[in-house]
Each structure stands twice: as C-alpha cells, then as structure tokens.
C-alpha cells in the first residue's frame, strides 16, 4: 500500500477570518511520511528501481530529497550511495561515512551527464533530484490534482503551488484541463506558481529541464517571486492553522498572500498546495481509566459520533473491552483533543479479524485535515492490519476513504431484532 499521497485538503478557517476572505483551502503535502511533497515521487522512483531489478542506487540532491529517498529505499532493502563532491560538508553532518562515494578528487565526474555515465558503468540506478525520469514525476504529481478534484469542491478560481522544476505545474495544469474538456468540471482554474530567486539559475542551466518561467509562458500561466516580507508572513499565518513550516515549504502560500495584496479580491475559491510542513498532531493511547475516566471517553465518543450513536450502554461496553484488550487512541493538536478511535478485541484469531474499529470520530472543525486517516493508520499499525470496521452503506465518502487505506467490502451486517 502507498505510504505517500492522499494528503488532506482542508479549509483554512482561521486564516480566512484574518484575511477577510472565504473559501481558502490548503492541500497539506507535509503529511507525507518525511513531511514533504517529494515523498510521492521518491516512493515511485524506488519502486521503479525495484521493478528494474536494481539493487543499489546513487542519489544526488538536496538534504530533504536524499533523506526522503533513503527512507523508501531502506524499506525495499536497496543499497543507497551518495556522491561526495568538494564543498559539500553538509553531507558529512547528515549522513554516515559509509554512505558516500568519494568523488572529491575526481577530474571526470563533474556534471549530471558524468553521473549518468558513472552510474551505468558501476551498476547504479541514478536518482537525481528533479531530473530522474521526469515522466515519473509528471505522472505521480498529477495525483495531487486528482485528489483535489475528488473532493468535489465545485468551481475553483485559483490554485497556487511551488515551482522547483515545474513538474507539479505541468501535471496540475494538464489534469484540470483534461477534466474541463471532458466537462467533468465546470472550468479549469487559473494556476499560479511561486518561484524562488535562487532556484532560477540552477534550473536554466540544467540540461533537459526547462525553467519554470518558460513552462509558465508555454502554458500561459502566471508565476510570482514572493518577497521576503510575504515569505515571513506566510510562515507566521500558517501557525494559525497549527502548521509549522519554512519559507521554502510555504512558498505557494507566500505567492497567494502577495497576489491578493497587489490585486485585492473579495470573493473566490483558492487552493494553496504546501510543499511541506509539520502539523502539531500527536496520537496517544489511553491505557486505563486513571488517564481518562469511562464517562469522559463515553461522552467524547457520543459527541463526535452523534449521527451514528449507539446506546450509552453499548458504547460503555465497547470502551471497557478496548481498555482491557484493545486500544483507545486520542488525537490532539497543541494539547487540544481533536479525535478518538476505540478498537475492541473480538476474541477470535482466524474466524473474523481479531480487532474491530468500533468508533472513530473527529471534531467537526478539524474534518478534512487528515486526523481521521492518521488515527486509522495508527490502528492498522497496532493491530498489524488484523482489523475490521463497520461503515454505514449510505456514507459513500467514508467508504471511499476506508477503501483507499486498504479496507475491502466483504459482507453486509444484519442484526436480529424482535420489532
């Protein structure tokens, strides 16, 4: 099952109040495994290496890129080596010495072309940030646009995204254009990409990679170079939505702020794709009633699942079982309770799954932020996937989420009543 992708798209209500605008949505790529959009591509690159029966990889790029690729490669038991050139002391601080191929004295390996040749001659799958099989990046990053469309938000006015190599821009543009031409959506939104001044020279000098500016001109899209003021403002404002990020990770949001400041708007539906960041969400297990009383847990469950309430007696019975043999998980953001899951033990090993997700609920104001998915993933981890759940047949949205996380519809539950 994919570890990356399926990131939350939620309404930034706190920021809306501050800016006096409605319908600002954030697509939070920081919920990927290492906290960045590049996880999507790196997971696919590692899978491509595995499909090609390569056992070792040569990886060159930024710190975040290498760390991300290392995580996925290690999960597939692939050996990873990192080329070490002159003036790259930062690599020494981040990685162990045995990970390097020391090329500081090499007179031949100087460019991307040289690295390609070195990789071929020594049997490595070469992963170059932004340039390894650009088709993979293009196809995989298109999933971001598909996930936005799947939310059925209605017509979108503008989408802001970060531009490093232009892959997200091209794939987003093409996905929305295709859906607009097939009349699956009303119209294709305007797509604005943010670029950082230091990134331009490296892009323009990279063989085979067009600059973001060139891609924008070709697609008739706009690009914005956010000023330091708006980069700083973006980082500060995102804290209001409990997202800790950096100026480079929130470049798209800085472009949005600068854009609406230079040309004020009063209405519209805006989506900002954040490249990375960390949400202050923690998930802990309640192990006994000294941490949280039975009545408090019952009250929380009944409050969060009001449309699907069992009787108070049934809820209390499930909670007792979960404390004794199963799991009760609490999701908090900045110390405030945001969600809960109650997992009971069925007593079976093989007949039916040993565990059953009896209840899962998230506060209304926090829906769409990925908290429910984080709770479910934690349940899967704790139970080893030996878990079932019930979903109301009319709740198509929930069913779709569960299916994406690996659950399959097997049968409909029927309960005898004497009515």
N, C-alpha and C positions, 0 to 999 in steps of 0.2 A: 504493500500500500504506500502511496506517495506520502512523504513526510513534509514536503513543502507545498505551497499553494493553498487554495481555499481560504484565503485570508479574509478577515472581517471587513465589511463595508458598513460604516455606521454614521449616523447623523451627529454632527459636532454642535450640539445644542448650546453648550457653554460659550463656544466661540461665536455662534450666531447672535447670542444676546450682546456680546461685547461689540461686534461689528454692526449690529442692527440689520442683519441680513437673515433670510430664512433659506433653508434647504442647502446647507453646506455639508457635504459628505466626505468622509475620509476613508480611503482604501489603505488599510494599515499593513504594509508589507513587513513591518517589524515583527509580526507574529510568526514569521518563518523560523525554522529551527535555530539559526545563528543570528536572527534579528535583522535580516536584510533580503531585499528582492533577489540578489544574486543566487540565493539558495535554490530558487526554481531552476535556473539554468545549470547550476553545478550538479544538481541531482541528476539531471538529464545527461550531462556530459559524462558523468561517472557510469551511468547505465550504458551509454554509447560505447565507452571503453570496454565494459564488461561484455557487451554484445559482440565486439570485435575480437574478443578473447585476448585482450591485452592485460597483462598482469602488473604493469608498472606505468606510472605517469610522471611526466615532467611538467611542473606547474610554475608559471610566471605571472605576476600581477601584484595588486595591492595587498596589504595585510589582510583586510577583510575577505578578499577573494580567495586567497590561499587558505585561510582558516576555514572558510566555508567548504571549499573543495576537499580539504583534508578530512573533514567530518564525514562526508558522504563516501569518500574513497575508503576510509578505515572501516566503515560499515560493510563494504563489499570486499574487504581484505585485499585491497590493491595497495601496492607499494607506491609511495609518493616521494619524489625527489624535487628539490628546489634549487635552481641555478643561482649561484652566488657570484655577483659581479662586484667591481670596485664601487666604493661609496654606497654600499648597502648594509651599513651597520645595523639598521633597524631589524634586519632579518635575524641577526645574531641574538637580539633581545627577545624575539618572538618564538624562535624555533630551536630545536636541539641540533647540535653539530652534525650528528649522523644523518640529518635530513638533507644536507647540502651536497651539491656537485660543485666543487670549487673551480670557477672559471675566471677568477680574478687575473690570472696570468695568461689567459688565452688571447692570442692575437687574431683568432679566426671567428670566434663566436661573438658577434657584435650586434646583429640585427635579428628581427623576427625570422627572416629567411634563414639565417645561420642556425637559429634554434630549431627550426623545422628540419634542417638537414641533420643536425646533431641528434635529434630525436629519432629520425628514421634510421640513422646509422647504428644507434645504440638500443633500438627496440623499445622506445618510449612512446606512449600516447601523449602528445603535446597539448596542454591546456593553457592557452594564452588569453588573458582577460579581455573580453570583448571581441576577440578575433578567432577563437576556436570554433570552427563550424558555425558560421553566422546563421545558417539555416536553423540550427537547433535553437539558438537564442530567439530568432524571429518567431518560430512556431510556439515555443514554450511561453514566451512573454505575452503572446496573444491570449493566453488563458486568463490574464488579468482582465482584459476587455470582456471576454465571455462571462466571467464571474460577475462583472458589473451589470451586464445585460440580463443575466439570470435573476437579478434582484427585482426586475420589473418596476423600476422607479418611474417610468414614464419618460417623456422627452427631457434630455439633458442638454443644457446650454453650453457648458464648457467643461473640459477635462484638463487639468494641469498635471504635468508629470516632469520628472527629472530627466535630463538628457546627457548621457555619458558617451554612448556610441550610437545612439539613435535607434536601437533595436525596439525598445518599448514604443517609441513614437510611430515607427512604421507599422508594427504589428497592431497597435491600438487603432490607428487610422484605418487600416485595411479591414479589420474585424467589424468596426462600426459601419464602414462604407458598404460592406457586403450585406449586413443586416438591413441597412437603409434601402439598398437597391432591391432587395427581396421583399421589402415592405413589412419586415418583421418588427422594425421600429419606425417611429414617425419620421425622424431625420437623424443625420449624423451630427454629433456635437462638434463645436469648434475645439480643436486640440492645441493647447499651448505648452511648449516645452521650455523648461528652465535650463540654462547652461551656466557653468561657472567659468570665469575668465581663464584660470589656469589650465582648464581641460582643452581649450581650443587648439593650442599649438600641437599638443600630442596627437589630437585627432587628425589634424590636417596633414601631419607628417607620417601617418600610419598607412603603409601600403595596403590598398584594397579596402580601406574604410573611409567612407565619405564623412565630412564634418556634419555636425548636427545642423548647422546653418544651411548647408547645401541640401540636406534632406528636407528641411522646412521649406525651402524655396521650391523644391520639386513637388512637394505635396500641398503647397500653398497654405502652410501653417505658420503660425507666429512663434517666435522664440523670445525669451526675456532673460536678460542678465540681471538678477536681483542685486541690489546694492547692499553693502554691509548692514545698513540700517534695517532692511527688511529681513535679512538673514537672521539677525539677532531677534527681531520682533517675532519671527516665525517660531524660533525655539521657545521663547517665553510664552507665547499664546498656546502652543501645543501642551504646555504643562497644565493648562486649564482643563484639558481633556485627559489628564493623567498619562501623557505620553512624554517620556524623556528621550530627546533626540539631539542630533548635532546639526550644524548649519548645512553640511553636505547632504545629510539624510533628509532634511526638510526643505531642500531647495525648491521643490514644486510648490510648497505652501508659501514660501517667500515670494515666488513669482506671482502667485494668486494675490497676496497682500499688496504687492507693488502695482499690479494691474488694476485692481479696484480703487487704489489710491489715485492713480494717474487718470483713470477714466471711471468715475464713480457710477455704481449701478444700484438700483433699488430693489430689483427682483431678479430671479433666475435660479437655476439649479446647477450647482457647481460641485464637481468631484475632484478631490486632490489625492493623487497617488503618492503616498510617502514611501520613499525607498527603504527606510529603516526606522528604528527607534524601539524603545522598551516601554511596555505598559506596566504599571505598578500593580500587577495582579499576583497574588500568592494563593496557593491551594494547600490547605492543611487538613489532616484527618482528625476528627473528633473521636477519641478512643474510649471515653467514659463520660458519665453524666456529671462528673466534677468539673469538666471543662465547659459544658453547656447542658442545662437541665433538659429533661424529657419534654416538659411543657414548652420550653423556648424553641426546641427543634420542631416540635409539632406545630407550633404557631407559625414558624417561618415557612414550613412546607405548605401548610394550608393557605397561607397568604400568597406565596409565589405561584401556587398551582390552583388558584381559586376556580378557574373554569373547568378543571378536571378533578374536583375534590372527591376523595373517598371519605368515609365517615371518620370522625375523630378516633374512634376505637381501632379502625383498620390502620390508620396512619401511625398511631402509637405502637401497635403490634409490629409493624414493619420497622419502626425505629428501634425497638427493643432487640429485634433479630439482628439488625445492622450493627448495633453496638456490640452485641455478643459474638457474632460470627461473620459479619460482613464489613461494610465500610460506610462511614458518613463523611463526606468531603464538603468543606466550606471554602468558597472563593471570596477573597477580599481584595479590595483596591484601596490603597492608602489607609488600611485599617478598617474600612467600612465594608460590611457584608454585602456582596453582590449576587451570590448564587449558592445553591446547595444541591447535592446529589445524595441519595440514600440507596445503598446497594445491599440487598438481602441475600442470605445463603439458603439455597433450595434444599440442601441435604443430599443431592444427587451428584454422582461423578460423571456418568455417561448418558443416562436416560434423557435428561434435559440439562442445559448448562448449569454449572454449579452455582453461579451467581446471577442475580436478576436486578436490573436497574429499576427499582420501584418508583423513585421520584427524582426528577431533575427540574430545577426552576431557576430563573434569573430575573432580577428586578427589571421592571418594565423600562426604566430609563437607561438600562445597560444592555438591552437586547441589541443584537447585531454587532457587538464588539468582540465576538469570539470567545466569550467567557463560557458559554454552554459547551462549545467544542473542546475547550481546554479541560473542562470537568469530565466530559466523556472520554477524552484521550487518557486522562489520569485513571479513570475506571478501567479502561482497556488494559493499561499497563499493570495495574494492581491485580487484575483477575487473569492476566495472561490471555485475554480475549475470550475466556470461557464465561461469556455473559450474554444474557438476553434482555430484551426490553419490550414494553407494550407501547404502541402508538395508536391514537385514535385514527380510524380509517379516513375520516374527513380532514385530518390535519396533513394535507399534502406537503406543506412546506417542511414540517418536522420530519416526515418520512424521507424526503429528498436529502436532508442533512444526514440522517442516520445511514442512508444507503451510501453516501459519499464517504462515510467513515468506516465502511466495511460491513454494516449490518444488511441482512437479506430477509425479505418477507417469506416466511415458511408456511404459516397457517393462521387462520383467524381464531381468536379465543372466544369460547362460548361458555357462559356460566349459568347453571340451573337456578331458576327462581320459582317460587310457588305462587307467583302473582297470577 
